[in-house]
């Protein structure tokens, strides 16, 4: 492996990085041109009309406004183009491609806890294969953190009580710096790590050597241990929603609204069950806030996703 990449000159190590750099340099070039034009014009007028010169200062006759219209319209069109370009790039960065491999990340004072669907667990290190899209599903155990990999040109806030996501495809093997870019407490500066990009064969070998019980299987065990199966099992006498096939389905709520059963919905149903109560059910489910950590909730989410074939697991 190569040494950890220095932050001063990060390479372009992800598929999105060249597009981010191109946008940055275009904006930088336009800004330099505008600033240079303004400074040169100011300098020229200051020199021409300084005290003691014989420049013509007589009142000008009425003239056309085409100059003013031009210098307003052209910059406006340029900046609208930059806006459209940046929005398109942002949408691309926030839309994981189908089939991207999910990896779960929990930020905690002061570490990054990584959970792979195959059961591999890491602290402050993320192993990923070269050329494969990786979908990061992230949350925080305590305060706001920010997942930042300079070489990938990616940064995303990680917020307690909700899921944020990010995706990337690594394009260069090596070891790259991982930081927290949001001040999160006294040891914020020490909350770092590394992303190790490996050839697919080497990554598959790493998975075999560090594999264990899958995340969904761990969630299934926790589902029974926490007593969830007592109400949500198909044979249960308690009137509770059947979770089979739930993930990705549209769920009608008691208040008449409809929500998508995604990761955030399942998380809130476990930690804040009164927030969105399914239609036809009473708000009797107890909250597991303070009883389950965010890593355990991720296990339950992975298990529920696996029950209709979405996500990894048995």
Rosetta silent file (secondary structure, phi, psi, omega in degrees, C-alpha in Angstrom):
SEQUENCE: XXXXXXXXXXXXXXXXXXXXXXXXXXXXXXXXXXXXXXXXXXXXXXXXXXXXXXXXXXXXXXXXXXXXXXXXXXXXXXXXXXXXXXXXXXXXXXXXXXXXXXXXXXXXXXXXXXXXXXXXXXXXXXXXXXXXXXXXXXXXXXXXXXXXXXXXXXXXXXXXXXXXXXXXXXXXXXXXXXXXXXXXXXXXXXXXXXXXXXXXXXXXXXXXXXXXXXXXXXXXXXXXXXXXXXXXXXXXXXXXXXXXXXXXXXXXXXXXXXXXXXXXXXXXXXXXXXXXXXXXXXXXXXXXXXXXXXXXXXXXXXXXXXXXXXXXXX
SCORE:     score description
SCORE:     0.000 S_00000001
   1 L     0.000  146.964  175.655    0.000    0.000    0.000 S_00000001
   2 L   -78.182  160.675  178.463    1.111    3.561   -0.619 S_00000001
   3 L   -66.039  163.367  179.717    1.490    5.931    2.335 S_00000001
   4 L   -58.058  131.609 -176.043   -1.438    8.012    3.494 S_00000001
   5 L   -66.243  129.743  177.563   -2.078   10.741    0.940 S_00000001
   6 L   -66.891  145.724 -176.971   -1.095   14.234    2.161 S_00000001
   7 L   -72.154  -22.183 -175.263   -3.971   16.676    2.436 S_00000001
   8 L   -69.748  -32.509 -178.088   -2.078   19.490    0.668 S_00000001
   9 L  -134.890   66.332 -179.053   -2.066   17.758   -2.722 S_00000001
  10 L   -69.429  136.224  177.545   -4.795   15.106   -2.799 S_00000001
  11 L   -76.038  174.386  172.943   -4.974   13.178   -6.071 S_00000001
  12 L   -89.804  101.937 -171.551   -8.152   12.528   -8.005 S_00000001
  13 L  -115.862   11.507  176.532   -9.000    9.082   -6.645 S_00000001
  14 E  -136.980  164.755 -177.042  -12.727    8.746   -7.357 S_00000001
  15 L   -66.384  -26.484 -177.983  -14.936    8.894  -10.425 S_00000001
  16 L   -86.994  -19.395 -173.421  -16.519   12.156   -9.297 S_00000001
  17 H   -58.549  -45.943  179.382  -13.251   13.930   -8.411 S_00000001
  18 H   -60.683  -34.602  179.925  -12.319   15.095  -11.967 S_00000001
  19 H   -69.926  -39.142  177.031  -15.789   16.614  -12.423 S_00000001
  20 H   -65.270  -43.753 -179.702  -15.563   18.475   -9.098 S_00000001
  21 H   -64.670  -40.349  179.761  -12.077   19.745   -9.969 S_00000001
  22 H   -62.114  -45.970  177.410  -13.180   20.884  -13.430 S_00000001
  23 H   -60.220  -42.696  179.762  -16.069   22.870  -11.963 S_00000001
  24 H   -60.829  -46.129 -176.383  -13.747   24.370   -9.344 S_00000001
  25 H   -71.536  -32.260  174.686  -11.144   25.470  -11.884 S_00000001
  26 H   -64.541  -45.974  178.175  -13.756   26.919  -14.240 S_00000001
  27 H   -63.728  -39.867  178.441  -15.211   28.963  -11.369 S_00000001
  28 H   -63.871  -43.143  179.860  -11.714   29.998  -10.273 S_00000001
  29 H   -63.627  -45.833  178.491  -10.797   31.079  -13.818 S_00000001
  30 H   -61.630  -40.392  179.803  -13.995   33.099  -14.251 S_00000001
  31 H   -64.761  -41.170  179.198  -13.476   34.740  -10.855 S_00000001
  32 H   -64.168  -42.241  179.219   -9.885   35.663  -11.710 S_00000001
  33 H   -62.173  -44.749  179.971  -10.980   37.139  -15.045 S_00000001
  34 H   -64.543  -46.264 -179.423  -13.723   39.215  -13.384 S_00000001
  35 H   -63.484  -43.824  179.788  -11.460   40.402  -10.575 S_00000001
  36 H   -62.199  -41.784  179.003   -8.634   41.217  -12.995 S_00000001
  37 H   -62.570  -43.372  179.533  -11.023   43.151  -15.242 S_00000001
  38 H   -65.375  -45.421 -178.574  -12.407   45.185  -12.340 S_00000001
  39 H   -64.895  -43.090  179.336   -8.960   45.920  -10.872 S_00000001
  40 H   -64.533  -41.631  178.450   -7.489   46.896  -14.256 S_00000001
  41 H   -63.433  -43.042  177.934  -10.455   49.167  -15.028 S_00000001
  42 H   -61.685  -43.702  179.570  -10.177   50.818  -11.611 S_00000001
  43 H   -63.203  -41.765 -179.453   -6.435   51.308  -12.091 S_00000001
  44 H   -64.024  -45.127  179.713   -6.870   52.767  -15.563 S_00000001
  45 H   -66.641  -37.831  178.826   -9.533   55.257  -14.425 S_00000001
  46 H   -63.066  -39.745  179.453   -7.486   56.202  -11.343 S_00000001
  47 H   -73.387  -43.170 -176.072   -4.471   56.962  -13.505 S_00000001
  48 H   -67.039  -39.551 -173.906   -6.369   58.725  -16.296 S_00000001
  49 L  -107.971   22.677  176.418   -8.456   60.947  -14.025 S_00000001
  50 L   -67.758  160.754 -178.366   -5.967   61.572  -11.230 S_00000001
  51 L   -60.442  134.882  176.856   -5.510   65.147  -10.082 S_00000001
  52 L    97.726  -11.256  178.754   -3.419   67.241  -12.467 S_00000001
  53 L   -82.066  163.084 -178.887   -4.112   65.298  -15.661 S_00000001
  54 L  -102.122   28.409  178.622   -5.667   66.918  -18.732 S_00000001
  55 L   -64.246  145.988 -179.660   -8.297   64.226  -19.255 S_00000001
  56 L   -68.565  116.182 -179.943  -11.583   65.420  -20.708 S_00000001
  57 L  -113.166   16.394 -179.478  -14.014   65.852  -17.793 S_00000001
  58 L   -71.685  151.910 -179.500  -16.818   67.596  -19.665 S_00000001
  59 L   -58.175  138.574  179.965  -20.352   66.161  -19.278 S_00000001
  60 L   -83.875  145.243  175.918  -21.057   63.320  -21.658 S_00000001
  61 L   -71.003  162.833  176.945  -24.046   63.502  -24.033 S_00000001
  62 L   -55.230  141.946 -176.131  -26.864   60.964  -23.650 S_00000001
  63 L  -139.302  172.102  179.854  -25.751   57.552  -24.853 S_00000001
  64 L   -71.213  152.973  178.567  -27.015   53.996  -25.401 S_00000001
  65 L   -96.838   13.549 -176.282  -27.400   51.604  -22.477 S_00000001
  66 H   -64.141  -31.554  178.744  -26.113   48.592  -24.442 S_00000001
  67 H   -64.427  -47.683  178.828  -22.816   48.552  -22.517 S_00000001
  68 H   -62.064  -42.606  179.700  -24.632   48.315  -19.178 S_00000001
  69 H   -62.636  -40.458 -178.688  -27.026   45.693  -20.533 S_00000001
  70 H   -65.372  -47.545 -175.810  -24.130   43.643  -21.908 S_00000001
  71 H   -74.710  -10.569  171.041  -22.046   43.628  -18.743 S_00000001
  72 H   -89.840  -43.302 -174.146  -25.099   42.597  -16.729 S_00000001
  73 H   -69.489  -46.583 -176.256  -26.454   39.965  -19.152 S_00000001
  74 H   -62.592  -50.051  176.747  -23.223   38.104  -19.971 S_00000001
  75 H   -60.706  -36.641  179.069  -22.159   37.534  -16.305 S_00000001
  76 H   -61.758  -45.447  179.590  -25.738   36.554  -15.442 S_00000001
  77 H   -64.405  -40.004  178.634  -25.819   33.929  -18.203 S_00000001
  78 H   -61.554  -46.257 -177.819  -22.388   32.631  -17.175 S_00000001
  79 H   -71.036  -30.324  174.121  -23.409   32.265  -13.549 S_00000001
  80 H   -66.663  -38.310  175.997  -26.707   30.607  -14.512 S_00000001
  81 H   -63.510  -43.300  177.954  -24.719   28.072  -16.541 S_00000001
  82 H   -62.428  -40.561  179.196  -22.428   27.458  -13.546 S_00000001
  83 H   -61.877  -47.809 -179.894  -25.501   27.046  -11.330 S_00000001
  84 H   -62.818  -40.793  178.980  -27.086   24.488  -13.689 S_00000001
  85 H   -62.426  -45.984 -177.580  -23.770   22.634  -13.989 S_00000001
  86 H   -68.084  -37.009  177.772  -23.280   22.509  -10.212 S_00000001
  87 H   -64.546  -41.960  178.873  -26.875   21.356   -9.572 S_00000001
  88 H   -63.526  -41.595  178.828  -26.460   18.542  -12.087 S_00000001
  89 H   -66.773  -40.701  178.716  -23.168   17.508  -10.460 S_00000001
  90 H   -62.139  -44.020  179.298  -24.710   17.684   -6.986 S_00000001
  91 H   -62.468  -38.463  178.361  -27.633   15.475   -8.076 S_00000001
  92 H   -65.422  -40.507 -179.399  -25.173   12.973   -9.533 S_00000001
  93 H   -67.725  -26.741 -176.150  -23.160   12.929   -6.305 S_00000001
  94 L   -99.320    4.766 -178.263  -26.317   12.310   -4.238 S_00000001
  95 L  -119.180   97.407 -179.595  -27.850    9.561   -6.390 S_00000001
  96 L   -63.197  140.370  177.773  -26.183    6.175   -5.851 S_00000001
  97 L   -69.857  153.542  176.851  -26.227    3.945   -8.943 S_00000001
  98 L   -57.738  138.184  177.966  -28.310    0.768   -8.811 S_00000001
  99 L    85.889    3.056  177.986  -26.403   -2.104   -7.286 S_00000001
 100 L   -62.634  140.314 -177.946  -24.003    0.044   -5.267 S_00000001
 101 E   -75.459  121.141  179.738  -22.583   -1.882   -2.296 S_00000001
 102 E   -76.664  139.106  172.736  -23.980   -0.504    0.989 S_00000001
 103 E  -134.164  132.160 -174.745  -21.576    0.244    3.833 S_00000001
 104 E  -100.421  133.752 -175.990  -22.851    1.552    7.166 S_00000001
 105 E  -126.484  130.783  175.203  -20.968    4.289    9.019 S_00000001
 106 E  -121.004  120.739  174.498  -21.536    5.531   12.569 S_00000001
 107 E   -86.948  137.706 -177.173  -19.714    8.647   13.752 S_00000001
 108 E  -150.249  140.434  177.220  -18.940    8.737   17.452 S_00000001
 109 L   -61.616  109.540   -1.291  -16.757   10.923   19.650 S_00000001
 110 L  -133.171   80.880 -177.972  -14.137   10.398   18.402 S_00000001
 111 E  -157.926  163.749  171.038  -14.052    7.581   15.874 S_00000001
 112 E  -109.478  123.507  178.407  -15.613    6.217   12.716 S_00000001
 113 E  -106.277  119.473 -174.366  -17.287    2.831   13.129 S_00000001
 114 E  -108.923  134.703  176.822  -17.693    0.968    9.841 S_00000001
 115 E  -129.276  122.022  176.791  -20.006   -2.016    9.280 S_00000001
 116 E   -92.834  154.134 -177.872  -20.040   -4.021    6.036 S_00000001
 117 L   -65.421  -22.858  178.919  -23.046   -6.088    5.017 S_00000001
 118 L   -80.785    0.336  178.634  -20.880   -9.211    5.108 S_00000001
 119 L   102.280   -8.514  179.102  -20.270   -8.751    8.824 S_00000001
 120 L   -69.234  138.056  179.044  -16.843   -7.103    8.617 S_00000001
 121 E  -124.677  141.405 -179.536  -16.351   -4.322   11.176 S_00000001
 122 E  -138.947  153.768  174.200  -13.722   -1.599   11.161 S_00000001
 123 E  -121.026  120.212  176.644  -12.722    1.367   13.304 S_00000001
 124 L    60.779   17.335  176.875  -11.323    4.451   11.533 S_00000001
 125 E  -141.893  137.439  177.660  -10.547    2.347    8.447 S_00000001
 126 E  -129.305  114.348  174.908  -12.648    1.637    5.393 S_00000001
 127 E   -91.473  130.490  178.510  -11.594   -1.065    2.914 S_00000001
 128 E  -138.924  153.861  177.649  -13.207   -0.776   -0.519 S_00000001
 129 E   -85.249  151.887  176.396  -12.618   -2.447   -3.902 S_00000001
 130 L   -69.845  134.248  171.884  -11.320   -0.575   -6.918 S_00000001
 131 L    78.283    7.807 -179.544  -13.933    0.316   -9.538 S_00000001
 132 L  -113.781  129.418  178.995  -17.032   -0.722   -7.569 S_00000001
 133 E   -62.660  133.403  179.495  -19.691    1.834   -6.487 S_00000001
 134 E  -118.850  127.268 -179.984  -19.899    2.117   -2.703 S_00000001
 135 E  -106.999  111.525  179.125  -23.005    3.550   -1.005 S_00000001
 136 E   -89.741  125.289  175.379  -22.303    4.936    2.468 S_00000001
 137 E  -111.719  115.838 -164.433  -25.293    5.084    4.833 S_00000001
 138 E  -126.359  146.810  172.821  -24.260    7.251    7.773 S_00000001
 139 E  -152.012  172.665 -178.384  -25.506    8.445   11.136 S_00000001
 140 E  -120.747  146.411  178.003  -24.051    9.763   14.389 S_00000001
 141 L   -82.947  -23.711 -171.127  -24.174    8.375   17.897 S_00000001
 142 L  -139.137  -72.486 -175.799  -23.830   11.764   19.623 S_00000001
 143 L  -120.868  178.991  179.096  -23.106   15.073   17.827 S_00000001
 144 L   -72.819  128.079  171.537  -22.769   16.265   14.228 S_00000001
 145 E  -118.041  178.476  178.033  -19.689   14.920   12.452 S_00000001
 146 E  -145.146  118.788 -177.654  -18.651   15.252    8.811 S_00000001
 147 E   -82.495  115.821 -170.787  -17.273   12.418    6.688 S_00000001
 148 E  -134.507  118.783  174.238  -14.536   13.917    4.487 S_00000001
 149 E  -120.426   98.818 -175.251  -12.205   12.165    2.034 S_00000001
 150 H   -56.250  -40.171 -177.158  -10.213   14.888    0.206 S_00000001
 151 H   -66.606  -22.737  177.982   -8.878   12.564   -2.499 S_00000001
 152 H   -93.838   -7.239 -176.158  -12.450   11.582   -3.404 S_00000001
 153 L    57.447   41.852 -178.095  -13.689   15.223   -3.266 S_00000001
 154 E  -127.602  136.649  175.991  -16.514   14.084   -1.007 S_00000001
 155 E  -150.842  131.929 -178.322  -17.786   15.538    2.254 S_00000001
 156 E  -145.649  129.352  175.669  -21.084   14.863    4.011 S_00000001
 157 E   -64.846  142.613  178.262  -22.399   15.858    7.432 S_00000001
 158 E  -116.427  114.856 -165.251  -23.289   12.920    9.682 S_00000001
 159 L  -114.025  135.095  177.243  -26.216   13.896   11.896 S_00000001
 160 E   -65.455  142.707  175.931  -27.569   12.193   15.048 S_00000001
 161 L    81.218    4.756  178.428  -31.078   10.790   14.768 S_00000001
 162 L  -154.380  165.980  178.711  -31.152   10.603   10.969 S_00000001
 163 L  -106.409  135.107  167.130  -29.418    8.979    8.014 S_00000001
 164 E  -120.145  155.928 -178.298  -27.387   10.786    5.404 S_00000001
 165 E  -135.681  164.994 -174.905  -25.785    9.024    2.482 S_00000001
 166 E  -156.382  152.577  175.384  -22.937    9.373    0.053 S_00000001
 167 E  -142.319  157.395  178.238  -21.524    7.268   -2.750 S_00000001
 168 E  -159.201  160.311  169.386  -18.289    6.969   -4.651 S_00000001
 169 E  -125.340  114.565 -179.654  -16.351    4.730   -7.005 S_00000001
 170 E   -72.158  136.596 -175.788  -12.631    4.582   -6.222 S_00000001
 171 L  -117.668   -5.628  178.779  -10.442    4.808   -9.328 S_00000001
 172 L  -136.400  125.771  176.384   -6.919    4.558   -7.893 S_00000001
 173 L   -66.902  149.459 -179.885   -5.612    1.908   -5.483 S_00000001
 174 E   149.510 -172.181 -179.788   -3.904    3.266   -2.392 S_00000001
 175 E  -118.753  127.300 -172.664   -4.508    4.617    1.083 S_00000001
 176 E  -126.725  148.373 -175.302   -6.304    7.942    1.476 S_00000001
 177 E   -70.186  137.283  173.245   -6.937   10.234    4.398 S_00000001
 178 E  -119.677  129.448 -177.600  -10.331   10.215    6.124 S_00000001
 179 E  -131.507  163.248  164.718  -11.218   13.144    8.385 S_00000001
 180 E   -98.010  121.364 -175.899  -14.038   14.644   10.377 S_00000001
 181 L  -101.333   15.141  177.806  -14.640   18.102    8.906 S_00000001
 182 L  -126.964  124.598 -178.709  -17.099   19.296   11.579 S_00000001
 183 L   -58.353  122.715 -171.276  -15.879   20.418   15.005 S_00000001
 184 L  -129.505   15.085  177.987  -17.250   17.742   17.323 S_00000001
 185 L   135.701 -172.730 -169.938  -15.491   18.196   20.672 S_00000001
 186 L   -64.950  -29.768 -179.729  -12.129   18.330   22.370 S_00000001
 187 L  -104.744   26.745  179.500  -10.580   15.460   20.364 S_00000001
 188 H   -55.219  -42.427 -175.990  -12.015   16.533   17.017 S_00000001
 189 H   -64.938  -18.964 -179.117   -8.525   16.912   15.518 S_00000001
 190 H   -96.164   -2.131 -178.747   -7.790   13.265   16.326 S_00000001
 191 L   -85.420   85.327 -179.190  -10.946   11.915   14.691 S_00000001
 192 E  -138.728 -174.184  179.479   -9.428   10.637   11.489 S_00000001
 193 E   179.724 -152.553 -177.408   -8.750    7.454    9.653 S_00000001
 194 E  -152.364  151.149  172.893   -8.048    6.090    6.221 S_00000001
 195 E  -111.613  122.531 -177.747   -9.765    4.628    3.186 S_00000001
 196 E  -106.502  114.956  179.684   -7.886    1.703    1.662 S_00000001
 197 E   -96.478  123.015 -174.232   -8.662    1.044   -1.994 S_00000001
 198 E  -120.424  155.111  171.305   -7.774   -2.503   -3.033 S_00000001
 199 L   -61.331  147.334 -176.011   -7.797   -4.507   -6.227 S_00000001
 200 H   -52.481  -41.601 -179.670  -11.039   -6.564   -6.421 S_00000001
 201 H   -65.340  -41.734  179.419   -9.236   -9.892   -5.872 S_00000001
 202 H   -67.347  -36.124  178.453   -7.350   -8.537   -2.852 S_00000001
 203 H   -67.456  -41.085  177.969  -10.569   -7.063   -1.457 S_00000001
 204 H   -61.672  -38.510  177.025  -12.393  -10.381   -1.866 S_00000001
 205 H   -65.910  -40.500  178.327   -9.561  -12.066    0.033 S_00000001
 206 H   -62.862  -40.903  177.988   -9.807   -9.413    2.776 S_00000001
 207 H   -60.909  -43.030 -179.656  -13.552  -10.060    3.020 S_00000001
 208 H   -64.783  -39.595 -176.884  -12.998  -13.801    3.427 S_00000001
 209 H   -74.032  -26.815 -176.745  -10.356  -13.326    6.107 S_00000001
 210 H  -112.823    8.692 -177.661  -12.397  -10.801    8.106 S_00000001
 211 L   -74.799  166.528  178.387  -15.884  -12.072    7.423 S_00000001
 212 L  -163.672 -146.374  176.368  -18.295  -13.364    9.999 S_00000001
 213 L   -68.887  132.367 -177.117  -21.994  -13.339   10.558 S_00000001
 214 L   -62.183  160.014 -179.633  -23.631  -10.989    8.081 S_00000001
 215 H   -61.682  -38.901  178.904  -25.093   -7.698    9.254 S_00000001
 216 H   -65.964  -38.619  178.438  -28.605   -8.927    8.433 S_00000001
 217 H   -66.639  -38.506  175.122  -28.037  -12.141   10.428 S_00000001
 218 H   -62.746  -39.175  177.588  -26.822  -10.067   13.386 S_00000001
 219 H   -65.721  -35.932  178.293  -29.979   -7.994   13.015 S_00000001
 220 H   -63.727  -41.651  178.094  -32.132  -11.137   12.997 S_00000001
 221 H   -65.384  -41.416  179.359  -30.592  -12.257   16.292 S_00000001
 222 H   -68.500  -33.616  177.953  -31.089   -8.791   17.783 S_00000001
 223 H   -57.348  -40.527  178.666  -34.675   -8.744   16.448 S_00000001
 224 H   -78.446  -41.455 -177.156  -35.442  -11.740   18.628 S_00000001
 225 H   -63.886  -39.679 -178.258  -33.306  -10.656   21.583 S_00000001
 226 L   -79.759   -4.082  177.581  -34.915   -7.197   21.799 S_00000001
 227 L    88.015    8.353 -178.263  -38.390   -8.723   21.706 S_00000001
 228 L   -64.552  -35.662 -177.545  -39.349   -7.345   18.295 S_00000001
 229 H   -66.669  -21.466  179.608  -40.446  -10.781   17.082 S_00000001
 230 H   -64.007  -26.541  179.737  -42.995  -10.963   19.892 S_00000001
 231 H  -110.245  -36.685 -171.674  -45.122   -8.351   18.107 S_00000001
 232 H   -96.821   -1.772  174.334  -43.952   -8.292   14.487 S_00000001
 233 L   -69.148  146.138 -177.489  -43.755  -12.024   13.853 S_00000001
 234 L   -62.955  -23.039 -179.687  -46.442  -13.290   11.495 S_00000001
 235 L   -92.819    1.645 -175.663  -47.632  -15.720   14.202 S_00000001
 236 L   -71.661  147.562  177.168  -47.870  -13.046   16.899 S_00000001
 237 L   -84.729  -11.270  179.654  -51.210  -12.329   18.559 S_00000001
 238 L   -79.157  139.383  179.977  -50.327   -8.628   18.865 S_00000001
 239 L   -81.612   91.976 -179.396  -51.751   -6.359   16.174 S_00000001
 240 L  -137.384  154.073 -177.850  -48.513   -4.974   14.704 S_00000001
 241 L   -60.187  139.925  172.730  -47.322   -4.426   11.116 S_00000001
 242 L   -79.732  126.641 -173.095  -45.837   -7.405    9.320 S_00000001
 243 L   -88.224   -6.478  179.727  -42.319   -6.379    8.276 S_00000001
 244 L   -68.154  126.160 -179.588  -41.920   -8.841    5.422 S_00000001
 245 L    75.784   12.422 -176.701  -41.689   -6.903    2.172 S_00000001
 246 L   -71.459  -44.613 -170.951  -41.829   -3.570    4.019 S_00000001
 247 L   -61.879  131.631  179.751  -38.638   -1.950    2.727 S_00000001
 248 L    85.552   -1.378 -178.716  -39.172    0.213   -0.339 S_00000001
 249 L   -93.211  152.905  174.942  -42.967    0.130    0.005 S_00000001
 250 E   -85.604  128.434 -172.797  -45.192    3.189    0.382 S_00000001
 251 E  -114.337  119.454  173.941  -46.796    3.187    3.834 S_00000001
 252 E   -74.438  140.673 -178.394  -50.048    5.069    4.627 S_00000001
 253 E  -107.887  167.746 -179.035  -50.015    6.766    8.028 S_00000001
 254 L   -61.292  -31.614 -177.035  -52.742    7.528   10.576 S_00000001
 255 L   -82.490    3.600  177.733  -52.689   11.222    9.687 S_00000001
 256 L    96.128  -11.289  179.082  -53.531   10.449    6.047 S_00000001
 257 L   -83.444  169.368 -179.744  -50.066   11.017    4.625 S_00000001
 258 E  -129.375  133.586  179.563  -47.949    8.415    2.831 S_00000001
 259 E  -125.587  159.191  175.817  -44.238    7.821    3.358 S_00000001
 260 E   -89.344  131.980 -179.686  -41.640    5.604    1.726 S_00000001
 261 L   -80.742   80.055  177.643  -40.333    2.831    3.960 S_00000001
 262 L  -104.049 -167.795 -178.503  -36.632    3.600    3.549 S_00000001
 263 H   -59.178  -43.501 -177.901  -33.748    3.424    6.008 S_00000001
 264 H   -64.999  -39.324  179.361  -34.787    6.637    7.774 S_00000001
 265 H   -63.366  -43.730  179.858  -38.387    5.473    8.190 S_00000001
 266 H   -65.700  -41.949  177.580  -37.288    2.187    9.766 S_00000001
 267 H   -57.022  -49.677 -178.211  -34.814    4.018   12.024 S_00000001
 268 H   -66.935  -32.446  178.457  -37.507    6.410   13.246 S_00000001
 269 H   -65.259  -27.610  178.279  -39.986    3.575   13.723 S_00000001
 270 H   -85.193  -45.505 -173.139  -37.529    1.993   16.154 S_00000001
 271 H   -91.701  -31.279 -178.700  -36.257    5.073   17.957 S_00000001
 272 L  -132.661   66.806 -171.840  -39.250    7.449   17.596 S_00000001
 273 L   -63.568  -22.330  179.906  -42.266    5.157   17.059 S_00000001
 274 L   -82.225   -7.748 -175.594  -44.828    7.898   17.742 S_00000001
 275 L   -69.043  -45.276 -178.655  -43.443   10.087   14.956 S_00000001
 276 L  -137.832   95.543 -177.146  -45.043    8.193   12.051 S_00000001
 277 L   -92.088  128.318 -179.183  -47.726    5.691   13.078 S_00000001
 278 E   -64.782  144.736  179.223  -48.956    3.354   10.343 S_00000001
 279 L   -61.897  137.334  178.584  -52.631    3.568    9.427 S_00000001
 280 L    89.354    3.435 -178.579  -54.783    0.998   11.192 S_00000001
 281 L  -128.007  149.881  177.677  -52.452    0.623   14.181 S_00000001
 282 L   -88.063  149.755  179.912  -52.383    2.165   17.650 S_00000001
 283 L   -78.546   68.317 -176.012  -49.271    4.044   18.874 S_00000001
 284 L  -108.333   -5.806 -177.871  -48.366    1.400   21.446 S_00000001
 285 L   -70.746  131.894  177.933  -44.846    0.488   20.343 S_00000001
 286 L   -75.503  153.377  176.852  -42.235    1.495   22.963 S_00000001
 287 L   -81.552  141.566  176.724  -39.229    3.578   21.982 S_00000001
 288 L  -100.410   12.929  177.395  -35.823    1.886   21.959 S_00000001
 289 E   -65.032  129.247 -176.931  -34.020    5.198   22.339 S_00000001
 290 L    89.304  -14.386  178.150  -31.392    4.788   25.026 S_00000001
 291 L  -102.915  -33.107  179.107  -31.645    0.990   24.810 S_00000001
 292 E  -117.176  138.956  173.283  -30.126    0.425   21.371 S_00000001
 293 L   -82.644  167.150 -178.404  -27.079    2.119   19.899 S_00000001
 294 H   -63.044  -32.367  177.556  -27.005    3.374   16.319 S_00000001
 295 H   -64.699  -37.660  178.620  -24.873    0.394   15.266 S_00000001
 296 H   -70.786  -36.417  176.790  -27.552   -1.971   16.572 S_00000001
 297 H   -62.979  -39.379  177.622  -30.284   -0.034   14.795 S_00000001
 298 H   -61.449  -35.848  176.163  -28.316   -0.435   11.569 S_00000001
 299 H   -63.099  -43.283  178.622  -28.302   -4.201   12.152 S_00000001
 300 H   -65.160  -39.922  177.991  -32.095   -4.175   12.499 S_00000001
 301 H   -61.610  -44.832  179.552  -32.439   -2.041    9.372 S_00000001
 302 H   -61.431  -39.006  179.612  -30.246   -4.484    7.423 S_00000001
 303 H   -66.163  -46.133 -179.149  -32.361   -7.409    8.648 S_00000001
 304 H   -63.907  -38.592  176.833  -35.668   -5.763    7.708 S_00000001
 305 H   -62.917  -37.416 -177.208  -34.255   -4.874    4.267 S_00000001
 306 H   -69.786  -17.552 -175.613  -33.183   -8.486    3.770 S_00000001
 307 L   -75.434  -10.304  171.196  -36.712   -9.747    4.380 S_00000001
 308 L  -127.697   25.052  172.480  -37.804   -8.631    0.938 S_00000001
 309 L    83.216    2.607  179.396  -34.533   -9.238   -0.864 S_00000001
 310 L  -100.938  120.639 -176.379  -33.236   -5.626   -0.688 S_00000001
 311 L    97.987  172.565 -176.826  -29.866   -5.421    0.946 S_00000001
 312 L   -88.244  163.081  175.564  -27.547   -8.189    1.974 S_00000001
 313 L   128.980  172.781 -178.781  -28.270  -10.975    4.322 S_00000001
 314 L   -74.177    0.000    0.000  -30.032  -14.305    4.526 S_00000001
